[in-house]
């Protein structure tokens, strides 16, 4: 048995999963996450903002301390869209390394492949599925085992919130603008799939897990209840209409809403609705597992770093 850790440094959220590898399976030991909005200022300045930079390092310091307490043998930390683009990326990577967390900045292709591998551990993704991962800085669509067919759209909830900021509560014209933008970006970005029909749409990452938690009125988040949860197309549209008509404070009071996501859930659910409409599916299946689990699974195959 070997204890491993995977860290996902996203544009909006930093996450860590510690697990024991027992044969070919993984047994989760601890999960940690923090919404810091690392890429919140990226579209305005081209770099990670000073406040977000510092907040992310505080989280990574906590992750490093947790790895030491848990006697982690190997780990891998991966950065995605924000760290692919930020002009002060190297400064951030050096600061993280000083804390004892060496970060690999992975490209869209590896991000898609790792996400698919992670989904397979959660809901047994298989041929005929189309996975959608709505991130903060990019959105991936992955089709087929190994992510053989995938597209990455440089649009996520943080990007949309920066380009098309919303009032509190949003104005009707603002919602129409975001809806149109989401539909065009997803439609153009997934043109490679043509009119192809998929067995099911699988949603992973914060937007989808939050929608599932809201649907279940989940006051305490439970990954086991999220993996495999389904949302009908009607439910997605219903949540879009409801969430768009609320203030940030009202959303935060909903059972299942994670603090820090009450604003980003609006562009997220509008992107989810656009995907449901684009592919004509009756609904979607939610996977709590995704990129983080894919990173963990890859440690044994590609090697991680000694902790």
N, C-alpha and C positions, 0 to 999 in steps of 0.2 A: 504494500500500500504506500502510495506517494501522495503527499499533500501539495497541491498546486494552486496558483492564483491567476486569474485573468482580470485585466483592467481595461476598460473602454473609456477613452477620453473623447467625448462627443462635443458637438457644438453647443449643446444645451446642458447635458447631464454627464457626470462622471460616475462610473459604476465599477464595483469590484465583486467578483465571485471567488470564494475560496472553497475548494472541494477536494475530496480524497479520490484518487484514481484506484479503483479496485478492479483488477483485470482490465476489461475494455469499457467499464462503466465508471461513472462519476457520482459520488455521494456528496451533495452540497453540505458545507459546514457553516458558512457565513455569507451573507449578502449585504453590501453597503452601497448607497447611492446618494448623490447630492446634486441638485440643480443649481448650477452657478452661471449659466449663460455665457460660456467662454467666448462664443462668437457674436455676442450681442452687438458689438460695435464694428464688426468686421466690414460690413458693407459701407459704413460711413467713413472709416479711417483706413481700412486695409490691414488692420492689426488687432491683436487682442487688447482690450481695454485694461488700464492699470488696475482697476478694482477687480475685474474678472480674473486677471492674471494672478493677483494675490490670493483671491478666494480659491482658485483651483489648486494653488500650491498648498494651502491649508488642508484641503481635502486629500491631496496626494501624500502629505505628511502623515495624515491619519491612516491612510491605506498602508503606508510603509510600516507604521507602528503595529497595525493589525496583522500584517504578514509576519512580523517578528514574534508577536504573541502567539500566533497560530502555528509557528514552526513550519512555515511554507518552505518547501525545498526548491521549487522552480516557479517562475512566473513569466508572464508576458503582458506588457502594456502596449496598447495600440491607440494611435490618434487617427481621426478621420477627417471630415471635410474642413473643419476650422483650421486644423494644423497643416492641412495640405495647402492652404491659401494664405495664412497670416504672415505678414512681412516680418514679424518678430518671433517667428517660430523657433529659430535656432536659440534665441535667448531663453524662451520657455523650456525647450528641451534640455538646455544646460542647467537651468534652475531645478528642473525635475530630477536630473541625474545627480545633482548635489544632495538631493534628499534620499537618494538610493533607489530611484525609480527611473530606469532607462526606458525610453518610449520609442517604439517603431511607428513611423507615420506610414500607413498603408494606403494604397491606391484604391480606386473604386472597384476594380475587378476583384481584388482580394477581399475587400469589404463585403461584396456581394456573395462570394464563395463562402466566406466564414459565416455569414448570416444564414445561408442555406444549410450549412452543416449544423449550426446551432438549432435551427427549426426542426431538423430531423430528430434531435434528441428530445424535443418537446412534444411534437404532435405527429411524428413520423411522416414528414413531408415526402412526397413521391411524385413521379412523372405525372403531368397533367395539372399540377398545382402552379399557381403564380403567386410568389411571395412579394409583399410590399413592405418596405421598411421606411417609415417616415422619420427622418432625423431632424436635427436642428438646421444643418447646412445643406443637406442633400437628401434625395429620396431614391432608393434603389428598388427596381423591379427585377426579380430573379425567377427564371423559369428552368426547371429541370434539375436533376441531381448534379451536384458539383457546381451549380451556377453557370452551366455551359452557355446559356443565353441570359444575358443580363444587360440592363441599362441603368445608368446613374444620371439623375437629373439634378443639377446644382441648385435645387430649391428645397428648402425645409421650412419648418415652422418659424425658426428665428429669422431666416432670410425674408420670408413673406411678411413677418411682423415689422421688419425694418423697412422694406420697400413700400408696404401698404399698411401703415399704422392704423389701428382701430381706436375709435373713441370708447368711452366707458359709460354706458353700454354702446355698442357699435351702432352707427347710423345705417339705415337700410341701403344707401348707395355704397357705403364701404363694404358691406357684405356682398353686394352684387359685384363689386370690383374684384374682391378676393376670389369669389367663386369663378368669375370669368378667367382670372389669371391662372388659378389652379387647373381649370379644365383645359386651357390652352397649353400650359406647360406639360401636363400629363399626356394630353392627346398627341402633341408633337413629339414628346420624348419617347413615347411607346409605339411610334409608328412602325417600328421594326416588327412588331407582333401582328400587324395587319388586322384582319378580321378573325384571327385565331380565337377559338373558344377554349376556355380552361375549365378543368374539373371543379376547382374552387379557388377563391382568392384567400390567401393567408396573410393576415396582418401581424406585424411584430413591431416592437418598440413602444414608446410611451403613449402616443396617441391612441393606438388600438387597445393597449392594456388598460388605459384609463377609461375608454368607452365601455369595455367589458366590465370593469369595476363599477362604473356608474349604473350600467344595466342591472347588475346584481346588487346594487346598493351596499357595496362592500365597505364597511367601516374600518376593517383591518385587512390590508392587502394580503392575499394568499395565492402564490403562484400556481399551486395545484388546482385551484378553482378557475384560474384564468386560462391555463393551457387547454386548448380544445373548446373553449367557450365559443358560441356562435352568436352573430348578430345578423338579423335579416336586413335586407336593403331598406325596408320600411323603417326599421329601428335606427339605422344610420341616418336616414333623412330626418327622422323625428328628433334625434339628438342634435343634429345640425341646427334645426329650427329653434329648438329650446335653448341651446347654449348661446346661439347668436343673439338671442333676445335678453340676455342676462348681463348684469354687471360682473366685474371680477369678483367682488365680495360675495355675490349670490352664488356664483359657480363654486367658489371655495367652500361654501357651506354644504354642497351636495355630497352625500355619502359616496365615497369612491374617488373624489377629487384630491389629487396630490398637491400640496402647497408648492407654489412655484410654477405650476402648469395651468393655472386658472386662466391665464391670458393666451398662452400658446395653444390651448386645446381648440380655439376657434379656427385658426387657419388649418390645424390638424384635421378636424372633423370635416372641413370643407374640401380638403384634399382627399380624404377617405371617400366622401360622397362622389367626388369627381371620378375616382377610380372605379367605384361601383357602377356608375353610369357609363363610363368608357367601355368597360368589359361586359356589361349587361348581365352581371351575376345576381343571383337571388339574395346573396348575403355574403358574409365572410366568416372565416374561422380565425380565432386569435391564438397566437403563440407567445407565451411569456419568454420562452427561450429564443435566442437570436444570435446577434453578433458576439455577445459576451461568452456564450456557451461554445460558439464556434472557435473563438480564440483559445478557450480552455482545451478543447479537443485537439487543436493543432499543436499544442505544446509537446505532446508525446511524439507527433509525427515529424515536426520540423525543429524541435528543440526550443526550450525557453531559456531564460537567464537564471543562473543560480541566485537564489534569494539570500 
